[in-house]
Amino acid sequence: MTTISADDIRALARSDDADPALAMDDGGVRLVPHAADTGGHIVYTKADLVRDYGEEITDVQAEVLAAGLTAQLA
């Protein structure tokens, strides 16, 4: 089972790339700099994160979001 961690969410939130996203790749999740350029399955983008939580995300929000995204992947 693939797990998304709160650290993955925090890395996405801190990313200064043009269009960062968390994407499935080779059975795992990784941060990609350009969502449109990845051949993998996009799990969540920074644009989604900002839309859903604003510019700042708390530790609790990161934990809850990570758990919810992990559950969606199962």
Phi, psi and omega in degrees: 000136178276135180241134172258130182259164175298328177296324175299317180294317179297319178297319177298316181296325182276346186297135177257009180294166185296316183212063186291154179204159169266129183227147173284134179206121178052044176082002179229180178247136177220158177276127178244145184285333182224107184305322184289338185271355184270143176272352182276175179281122178285128180266315184196139180251164176294327177300319176298317182299313180294320179298318185277328188233352183087189184288336181245140176235133179278166177299320180295316178298320179297318179296314182294315179298316179300316180296317180296317178293321177299317179297323179294330181282341184287000000 
